[in-house]
Amino acid sequence: MIKPGKTLGVAVLISALFVGVYGCEKKEGPVEKAGKEVDKAAATVGQKIEKAGENIQDTAKGEKK
């Protein structure tokens, strides 16, 4: 079984490598711009899913919003 600490450590290490490699680039090309738009869309979808989950929990408890 993978321990949460190891998973987090690997994620931090990979993130640091990406920042180190790509953080030095000055120009932002079309792929980077598209990536940022995908990140924004994913964040928005995540927020909406989270809100829907909260609404489902509230409805299950008998609370309406």
PDB file of N, CA, C and O in Angstrom:
ATOM      1  N   MET A   1       0.839  -1.179   0.000  1.00  0.00           N
ATOM      2  CA  MET A   1       0.000   0.000   0.000  1.00  0.00           C
ATOM      3  C   MET A   1       0.889   1.249   0.000  1.00  0.00           C
ATOM      4  O   MET A   1       1.884   1.312   0.723  1.00  0.00           O
ATOM      5  N   ILE A   2       0.534   2.199  -0.785  1.00  0.00           N
ATOM      6  CA  ILE A   2       1.302   3.446  -0.865  1.00  0.00           C
ATOM      7  C   ILE A   2       0.878   4.358   0.286  1.00  0.00           C
ATOM      8  O   ILE A   2      -0.311   4.568   0.522  1.00  0.00           O
ATOM      9  N   LYS A   3       1.848   4.883   0.981  1.00  0.00           N
ATOM     10  CA  LYS A   3       1.560   5.760   2.105  1.00  0.00           C
ATOM     11  C   LYS A   3       1.360   7.189   1.603  1.00  0.00           C
ATOM     12  O   LYS A   3       2.043   7.618   0.673  1.00  0.00           O
ATOM     13  N   PRO A   4       0.421   7.936   2.216  1.00  0.00           N
ATOM     14  CA  PRO A   4       0.158   9.315   1.775  1.00  0.00           C
ATOM     15  C   PRO A   4       1.403  10.201   1.801  1.00  0.00           C
ATOM     16  O   PRO A   4       1.561  11.069   0.941  1.00  0.00           O
ATOM     17  N   GLY A   5       2.276   9.995   2.765  1.00  0.00           N
ATOM     18  CA  GLY A   5       3.492  10.804   2.860  1.00  0.00           C
ATOM     19  C   GLY A   5       4.405  10.608   1.668  1.00  0.00           C
ATOM     20  O   GLY A   5       4.997  11.566   1.169  1.00  0.00           O
ATOM     21  N   LYS A   6       4.522   9.375   1.210  1.00  0.00           N
ATOM     22  CA  LYS A   6       5.363   9.094   0.049  1.00  0.00           C
ATOM     23  C   LYS A   6       4.751   9.686  -1.205  1.00  0.00           C
ATOM     24  O   LYS A   6       5.458  10.247  -2.042  1.00  0.00           O
ATOM     25  N   THR A   7       3.433   9.562  -1.338  1.00  0.00           N
ATOM     26  CA  THR A   7       2.749  10.106  -2.509  1.00  0.00           C
ATOM     27  C   THR A   7       2.924  11.614  -2.566  1.00  0.00           C
ATOM     28  O   THR A   7       3.218  12.171  -3.624  1.00  0.00           O
ATOM     29  N   LEU A   8       2.743  12.270  -1.437  1.00  0.00           N
ATOM     30  CA  LEU A   8       2.905  13.718  -1.375  1.00  0.00           C
ATOM     31  C   LEU A   8       4.344  14.110  -1.683  1.00  0.00           C
ATOM     32  O   LEU A   8       4.585  15.084  -2.396  1.00  0.00           O
ATOM     33  N   GLY A   9       5.290  13.363  -1.156  1.00  0.00           N
ATOM     34  CA  GLY A   9       6.697  13.651  -1.407  1.00  0.00           C
ATOM     35  C   GLY A   9       7.050  13.541  -2.883  1.00  0.00           C
ATOM     36  O   GLY A   9       7.776  14.376  -3.422  1.00  0.00           O
ATOM     37  N   VAL A  10       6.530  12.508  -3.528  1.00  0.00           N
ATOM     38  CA  VAL A  10       6.778  12.334  -4.964  1.00  0.00           C
ATOM     39  C   VAL A  10       6.138  13.471  -5.748  1.00  0.00           C
ATOM     40  O   VAL A  10       6.742  13.996  -6.683  1.00  0.00           O
ATOM     41  N   ALA A  11       4.920  13.855  -5.375  1.00  0.00           N
ATOM     42  CA  ALA A  11       4.237  14.948  -6.069  1.00  0.00           C
ATOM     43  C   ALA A  11       5.017  16.259  -5.934  1.00  0.00           C
ATOM     44  O   ALA A  11       5.139  17.012  -6.899  1.00  0.00           O
ATOM     45  N   VAL A  12       5.538  16.526  -4.750  1.00  0.00           N
ATOM     46  CA  VAL A  12       6.318  17.747  -4.527  1.00  0.00           C
ATOM     47  C   VAL A  12       7.607  17.708  -5.343  1.00  0.00           C
ATOM     48  O   VAL A  12       8.005  18.713  -5.931  1.00  0.00           O
ATOM     49  N   LEU A  13       8.247  16.566  -5.376  1.00  0.00           N
ATOM     50  CA  LEU A  13       9.485  16.426  -6.140  1.00  0.00           C
ATOM     51  C   LEU A  13       9.237  16.646  -7.630  1.00  0.00           C
ATOM     52  O   LEU A  13       9.992  17.363  -8.286  1.00  0.00           O
ATOM     53  N   ILE A  14       8.200  16.043  -8.157  1.00  0.00           N
ATOM     54  CA  ILE A  14       7.881  16.212  -9.585  1.00  0.00           C
ATOM     55  C   ILE A  14       7.537  17.666  -9.868  1.00  0.00           C
ATOM     56  O   ILE A  14       7.976  18.220 -10.875  1.00  0.00           O
ATOM     57  N   SER A  15       6.761  18.287  -8.997  1.00  0.00           N
ATOM     58  CA  SER A  15       6.413  19.698  -9.184  1.00  0.00           C
ATOM     59  C   SER A  15       7.664  20.573  -9.182  1.00  0.00           C
ATOM     60  O   SER A  15       7.787  21.489  -9.995  1.00  0.00           O
ATOM     61  N   ALA A  16       8.577  20.294  -8.283  1.00  0.00           N
ATOM     62  CA  ALA A  16       9.817  21.076  -8.215  1.00  0.00           C
ATOM     63  C   ALA A  16      10.628  20.911  -9.493  1.00  0.00           C
ATOM     64  O   ALA A  16      11.221  21.872  -9.983  1.00  0.00           O
ATOM     65  N   LEU A  17      10.655  19.708 -10.028  1.00  0.00           N
ATOM     66  CA  LEU A  17      11.382  19.487 -11.280  1.00  0.00           C
ATOM     67  C   LEU A  17      10.750  20.265 -12.424  1.00  0.00           C
ATOM     68  O   LEU A  17      11.456  20.875 -13.227  1.00  0.00           O
ATOM     69  N   PHE A  18       9.432  20.248 -12.504  1.00  0.00           N
ATOM     70  CA  PHE A  18       8.759  20.995 -13.559  1.00  0.00           C
ATOM     71  C   PHE A  18       9.001  22.484 -13.426  1.00  0.00           C
ATOM     72  O   PHE A  18       9.237  23.168 -14.423  1.00  0.00           O
ATOM     73  N   VAL A  19       8.947  22.990 -12.215  1.00  0.00           N
ATOM     74  CA  VAL A  19       9.204  24.418 -11.995  1.00  0.00           C
ATOM     75  C   VAL A  19      10.632  24.748 -12.389  1.00  0.00           C
ATOM     76  O   VAL A  19      10.882  25.775 -13.022  1.00  0.00           O
ATOM     77  N   GLY A  20      11.563  23.894 -12.025  1.00  0.00           N
ATOM     78  CA  GLY A  20      12.960  24.124 -12.352  1.00  0.00           C
ATOM     79  C   GLY A  20      13.225  24.104 -13.840  1.00  0.00           C
ATOM     80  O   GLY A  20      14.007  24.909 -14.345  1.00  0.00           O
ATOM     81  N   VAL A  21      12.588  23.202 -14.540  1.00  0.00           N
ATOM     82  CA  VAL A  21      12.815  23.065 -15.979  1.00  0.00           C
ATOM     83  C   VAL A  21      12.063  24.132 -16.764  1.00  0.00           C
ATOM     84  O   VAL A  21      12.622  24.766 -17.659  1.00  0.00           O
ATOM     85  N   TYR A  22      10.813  24.322 -16.426  1.00  0.00           N
ATOM     86  CA  TYR A  22       9.983  25.228 -17.225  1.00  0.00           C
ATOM     87  C   TYR A  22       9.897  26.640 -16.660  1.00  0.00           C
ATOM     88  O   TYR A  22       9.400  27.544 -17.332  1.00  0.00           O
ATOM     89  N   GLY A  23      10.365  26.837 -15.457  1.00  0.00           N
ATOM     90  CA  GLY A  23      10.295  28.148 -14.842  1.00  0.00           C
ATOM     91  C   GLY A  23      11.229  29.163 -15.466  1.00  0.00           C
ATOM     92  O   GLY A  23      11.042  30.364 -15.270  1.00  0.00           O
ATOM     93  N   CYS A  24      12.220  28.723 -16.204  1.00  0.00           N
ATOM     94  CA  CYS A  24      13.196  29.622 -16.799  1.00  0.00           C
ATOM     95  C   CYS A  24      12.759  30.167 -18.153  1.00  0.00           C
ATOM     96  O   CYS A  24      13.350  31.120 -18.661  1.00  0.00           O
ATOM     97  N   GLU A  25      11.744  29.576 -18.725  1.00  0.00           N
ATOM     98  CA  GLU A  25      11.294  30.043 -20.034  1.00  0.00           C
ATOM     99  C   GLU A  25      10.621  31.404 -19.898  1.00  0.00           C
ATOM    100  O   GLU A  25       9.854  31.633 -18.962  1.00  0.00           O
ATOM    101  N   LYS A  26      10.911  32.308 -20.834  1.00  0.00           N
ATOM    102  CA  LYS A  26      10.352  33.645 -20.770  1.00  0.00           C
ATOM    103  C   LYS A  26       9.149  33.812 -21.681  1.00  0.00           C
ATOM    104  O   LYS A  26       8.212  34.539 -21.352  1.00  0.00           O
ATOM    105  N   LYS A  27       9.171  33.147 -22.817  1.00  0.00           N
ATOM    106  CA  LYS A  27       8.064  33.278 -23.760  1.00  0.00           C
ATOM    107  C   LYS A  27       7.007  32.228 -23.468  1.00  0.00           C
ATOM    108  O   LYS A  27       7.305  31.095 -23.092  1.00  0.00           O
ATOM    109  N   GLU A  28       5.771  32.642 -23.651  1.00  0.00           N
ATOM    110  CA  GLU A  28       4.661  31.720 -23.457  1.00  0.00           C
ATOM    111  C   GLU A  28       4.058  31.428 -24.830  1.00  0.00           C
ATOM    112  O   GLU A  28       3.525  32.317 -25.493  1.00  0.00           O
ATOM    113  N   GLY A  29       4.151  30.202 -25.227  1.00  0.00           N
ATOM    114  CA  GLY A  29       3.643  29.798 -26.531  1.00  0.00           C
ATOM    115  C   GLY A  29       2.194  29.365 -26.466  1.00  0.00           C
ATOM    116  O   GLY A  29       1.568  29.418 -25.407  1.00  0.00           O
ATOM    117  N   PRO A  30       1.666  28.941 -27.587  1.00  0.00           N
ATOM    118  CA  PRO A  30       0.257  28.549 -27.647  1.00  0.00           C
ATOM    119  C   PRO A  30      -0.062  27.338 -26.774  1.00  0.00           C
ATOM    120  O   PRO A  30      -1.170  27.230 -26.249  1.00  0.00           O
ATOM    121  N   VAL A  31       0.890  26.434 -26.616  1.00  0.00           N
ATOM    122  CA  VAL A  31       0.640  25.256 -25.785  1.00  0.00           C
ATOM    123  C   VAL A  31       0.508  25.660 -24.324  1.00  0.00           C
ATOM    124  O   VAL A  31      -0.360  25.151 -23.614  1.00  0.00           O
ATOM    125  N   GLU A  32       1.363  26.571 -23.870  1.00  0.00           N
ATOM    126  CA  GLU A  32       1.286  27.035 -22.496  1.00  0.00           C
ATOM    127  C   GLU A  32      -0.020  27.785 -22.252  1.00  0.00           C
ATOM    128  O   GLU A  32      -0.653  27.617 -21.209  1.00  0.00           O
ATOM    129  N   LYS A  33      -0.417  28.601 -23.204  1.00  0.00           N
ATOM    130  CA  LYS A  33      -1.680  29.327 -23.066  1.00  0.00           C
ATOM    131  C   LYS A  33      -2.851  28.356 -23.008  1.00  0.00           C
ATOM    132  O   LYS A  33      -3.759  28.519 -22.193  1.00  0.00           O
ATOM    133  N   ALA A  34      -2.829  27.357 -23.862  1.00  0.00           N
ATOM    134  CA  ALA A  34      -3.900  26.350 -23.863  1.00  0.00           C
ATOM    135  C   ALA A  34      -3.896  25.586 -22.540  1.00  0.00           C
ATOM    136  O   ALA A  34      -4.955  25.282 -21.992  1.00  0.00           O
ATOM    137  N   GLY A  35      -2.712  25.280 -22.035  1.00  0.00           N
ATOM    138  CA  GLY A  35      -2.602  24.588 -20.757  1.00  0.00           C
ATOM    139  C   GLY A  35      -3.200  25.387 -19.619  1.00  0.00           C
ATOM    140  O   GLY A  35      -3.869  24.834 -18.747  1.00  0.00           O
ATOM    141  N   LYS A  36      -2.961  26.688 -19.627  1.00  0.00           N
ATOM    142  CA  LYS A  36      -3.531  27.546 -18.588  1.00  0.00           C
ATOM    143  C   LYS A  36      -5.053  27.565 -18.676  1.00  0.00           C
ATOM    144  O   LYS A  36      -5.740  27.549 -17.654  1.00  0.00           O
ATOM    145  N   GLU A  37      -5.573  27.598 -19.893  1.00  0.00           N
ATOM    146  CA  GLU A  37      -7.024  27.584 -20.072  1.00  0.00           C
ATOM    147  C   GLU A  37      -7.607  26.257 -19.586  1.00  0.00           C
ATOM    148  O   GLU A  37      -8.675  26.232 -18.975  1.00  0.00           O
ATOM    149  N   VAL A  38      -6.909  25.161 -19.856  1.00  0.00           N
ATOM    150  CA  VAL A  38      -7.358  23.844 -19.374  1.00  0.00           C
ATOM    151  C   VAL A  38      -7.339  23.830 -17.847  1.00  0.00           C
ATOM    152  O   VAL A  38      -8.267  23.316 -17.224  1.00  0.00           O
ATOM    153  N   ASP A  39      -6.297  24.387 -17.242  1.00  0.00           N
ATOM    154  CA  ASP A  39      -6.211  24.450 -15.784  1.00  0.00           C
ATOM    155  C   ASP A  39      -7.366  25.249 -15.199  1.00  0.00           C
ATOM    156  O   ASP A  39      -7.964  24.847 -14.201  1.00  0.00           O
ATOM    157  N   LYS A  40      -7.681  26.389 -15.824  1.00  0.00           N
ATOM    158  CA  LYS A  40      -8.797  27.211 -15.354  1.00  0.00           C
ATOM    159  C   LYS A  40     -10.111  26.444 -15.470  1.00  0.00           C
ATOM    160  O   LYS A  40     -10.932  26.464 -14.553  1.00  0.00           O
ATOM    161  N   ALA A  41     -10.305  25.769 -16.599  1.00  0.00           N
ATOM    162  CA  ALA A  41     -11.534  25.008 -16.809  1.00  0.00           C
ATOM    163  C   ALA A  41     -11.643  23.878 -15.788  1.00  0.00           C
ATOM    164  O   ALA A  41     -12.721  23.634 -15.247  1.00  0.00           O
ATOM    165  N   ALA A  42     -10.543  23.193 -15.524  1.00  0.00           N
ATOM    166  CA  ALA A  42     -10.548  22.100 -14.554  1.00  0.00           C
ATOM    167  C   ALA A  42     -10.869  22.625 -13.156  1.00  0.00           C
ATOM    168  O   ALA A  42     -11.597  21.981 -12.401  1.00  0.00           O
ATOM    169  N   ALA A  43     -10.335  23.775 -12.816  1.00  0.00           N
ATOM    170  CA  ALA A  43     -10.614  24.357 -11.501  1.00  0.00           C
ATOM    171  C   ALA A  43     -12.088  24.725 -11.382  1.00  0.00           C
ATOM    172  O   ALA A  43     -12.708  24.491 -10.345  1.00  0.00           O
ATOM    173  N   THR A  44     -12.643  25.295 -12.434  1.00  0.00           N
ATOM    174  CA  THR A  44     -14.055  25.668 -12.433  1.00  0.00           C
ATOM    175  C   THR A  44     -14.941  24.435 -12.303  1.00  0.00           C
ATOM    176  O   THR A  44     -15.894  24.425 -11.524  1.00  0.00           O
ATOM    177  N   VAL A  45     -14.622  23.409 -13.062  1.00  0.00           N
ATOM    178  CA  VAL A  45     -15.392  22.165 -12.991  1.00  0.00           C
ATOM    179  C   VAL A  45     -15.284  21.565 -11.594  1.00  0.00           C
ATOM    180  O   VAL A  45     -16.277  21.095 -11.038  1.00  0.00           O
ATOM    181  N   GLY A  46     -14.091  21.580 -11.032  1.00  0.00           N
ATOM    182  CA  GLY A  46     -13.891  21.051  -9.685  1.00  0.00           C
ATOM    183  C   GLY A  46     -14.729  21.785  -8.650  1.00  0.00           C
ATOM    184  O   GLY A  46     -15.303  21.167  -7.753  1.00  0.00           O
ATOM    185  N   GLN A  47     -14.797  23.110  -8.776  1.00  0.00           N
ATOM    186  CA  GLN A  47     -15.605  23.902  -7.853  1.00  0.00           C
ATOM    187  C   GLN A  47     -17.086  23.571  -7.994  1.00  0.00           C
ATOM    188  O   GLN A  47     -17.804  23.464  -7.000  1.00  0.00           O
ATOM    189  N   LYS A  48     -17.535  23.409  -9.233  1.00  0.00           N
ATOM    190  CA  LYS A  48     -18.945  23.097  -9.467  1.00  0.00           C
ATOM    191  C   LYS A  48     -19.289  21.703  -8.950  1.00  0.00           C
ATOM    192  O   LYS A  48     -20.369  21.495  -8.396  1.00  0.00           O
ATOM    193  N   ILE A  49     -18.387  20.757  -9.125  1.00  0.00           N
ATOM    194  CA  ILE A  49     -18.620  19.407  -8.606  1.00  0.00           C
ATOM    195  C   ILE A  49     -18.663  19.435  -7.086  1.00  0.00           C
ATOM    196  O   ILE A  49     -19.493  18.767  -6.469  1.00  0.00           O
ATOM    197  N   GLU A  50     -17.773  20.205  -6.489  1.00  0.00           N
ATOM    198  CA  GLU A  50     -17.749  20.321  -5.032  1.00  0.00           C
ATOM    199  C   GLU A  50     -19.062  20.920  -4.526  1.00  0.00           C
ATOM    200  O   GLU A  50     -19.628  20.443  -3.542  1.00  0.00           O
ATOM    201  N   LYS A  51     -19.536  21.956  -5.194  1.00  0.00           N
ATOM    202  CA  LYS A  51     -20.790  22.601  -4.816  1.00  0.00           C
ATOM    203  C   LYS A  51     -21.958  21.626  -4.970  1.00  0.00           C
ATOM    204  O   LYS A  51     -22.842  21.573  -4.115  1.00  0.00           O
ATOM    205  N   ALA A  52     -21.961  20.857  -6.059  1.00  0.00           N
ATOM    206  CA  ALA A  52     -23.018  19.873  -6.275  1.00  0.00           C
ATOM    207  C   ALA A  52     -22.991  18.819  -5.177  1.00  0.00           C
ATOM    208  O   ALA A  52     -24.042  18.398  -4.694  1.00  0.00           O
ATOM    209  N   GLY A  53     -21.805  18.395  -4.782  1.00  0.00           N
ATOM    210  CA  GLY A  53     -21.673  17.426  -3.697  1.00  0.00           C
ATOM    211  C   GLY A  53     -22.227  17.972  -2.389  1.00  0.00           C
ATOM    212  O   GLY A  53     -22.901  17.260  -1.644  1.00  0.00           O
ATOM    213  N   GLU A  54     -21.941  19.233  -2.116  1.00  0.00           N
ATOM    214  CA  GLU A  54     -22.477  19.860  -0.905  1.00  0.00           C
ATOM    215  C   GLU A  54     -23.993  19.911  -0.956  1.00  0.00           C
ATOM    216  O   GLU A  54     -24.659  19.644   0.045  1.00  0.00           O
ATOM    217  N   ASN A  55     -24.546  20.254  -2.122  1.00  0.00           N
ATOM    218  CA  ASN A  55     -26.000  20.314  -2.269  1.00  0.00           C
ATOM    219  C   ASN A  55     -26.622  18.937  -2.075  1.00  0.00           C
ATOM    220  O   ASN A  55     -27.684  18.816  -1.465  1.00  0.00           O
ATOM    221  N   ILE A  56     -25.973  17.909  -2.586  1.00  0.00           N
ATOM    222  CA  ILE A  56     -26.481  16.542  -2.421  1.00  0.00           C
ATOM    223  C   ILE A  56     -26.471  16.167  -0.937  1.00  0.00           C
ATOM    224  O   ILE A  56     -27.426  15.572  -0.438  1.00  0.00           O
ATOM    225  N   GLN A  57     -25.401  16.513  -0.242  1.00  0.00           N
ATOM    226  CA  GLN A  57     -25.324  16.212   1.187  1.00  0.00           C
ATOM    227  C   GLN A  57     -26.405  16.965   1.956  1.00  0.00           C
ATOM    228  O   GLN A  57     -27.056  16.402   2.836  1.00  0.00           O
ATOM    229  N   ASP A  58     -26.592  18.239   1.622  1.00  0.00           N
ATOM    230  CA  ASP A  58     -27.624  19.031   2.294  1.00  0.00           C
ATOM    231  C   ASP A  58     -29.010  18.448   2.035  1.00  0.00           C
ATOM    232  O   ASP A  58     -29.836  18.375   2.944  1.00  0.00           O
ATOM    233  N   THR A  59     -29.263  18.034   0.800  1.00  0.00           N
ATOM    234  CA  THR A  59     -30.551  17.454   0.461  1.00  0.00           C
ATOM    235  C   THR A  59     -30.755  16.137   1.210  1.00  0.00           C
ATOM    236  O   THR A  59     -31.857  15.847   1.675  1.00  0.00           O
ATOM    237  N   ALA A  60     -29.699  15.349   1.323  1.00  0.00           N
ATOM    238  CA  ALA A  60     -29.806  14.091   2.046  1.00  0.00           C
ATOM    239  C   ALA A  60     -30.088  14.312   3.521  1.00  0.00           C
ATOM    240  O   ALA A  60     -30.735  13.484   4.162  1.00  0.00           O
ATOM    241  N   LYS A  61     -29.609  15.418   4.061  1.00  0.00           N
ATOM    242  CA  LYS A  61     -29.859  15.751   5.465  1.00  0.00           C
ATOM    243  C   LYS A  61     -31.223  16.400   5.654  1.00  0.00           C
ATOM    244  O   LYS A  61     -31.687  16.557   6.783  1.00  0.00           O
ATOM    245  N   GLY A  62     -31.866  16.778   4.555  1.00  0.00           N
ATOM    246  CA  GLY A  62     -33.176  17.416   4.639  1.00  0.00           C
ATOM    247  C   GLY A  62     -33.100  18.932   4.597  1.00  0.00           C
ATOM    248  O   GLY A  62     -34.117  19.597   4.796  1.00  0.00           O
ATOM    249  N   GLU A  63     -31.948  19.487   4.350  1.00  0.00           N
ATOM    250  CA  GLU A  63     -31.770  20.944   4.255  1.00  0.00           C
ATOM    251  C   GLU A  63     -31.850  21.335   2.787  1.00  0.00           C
ATOM    252  O   GLU A  63     -31.280  20.661   1.929  1.00  0.00           O
ATOM    253  N   LYS A  64     -32.546  22.409   2.501  1.00  0.00           N
ATOM    254  CA  LYS A  64     -32.625  22.894   1.124  1.00  0.00           C
ATOM    255  C   LYS A  64     -31.963  24.251   1.028  1.00  0.00           C
ATOM    256  O   LYS A  64     -32.014  25.057   1.957  1.00  0.00           O
ATOM    257  N   LYS A  65     -31.339  24.489  -0.119  1.00  0.00           N
ATOM    258  CA  LYS A  65     -30.714  25.799  -0.348  1.00  0.00           C
ATOM    259  C   LYS A  65     -31.466  26.492  -1.454  1.00  0.00           C
ATOM    260  O   LYS A  65     -31.123  27.614  -1.825  1.00  0.00           O
TER     261      LYS A  65
END
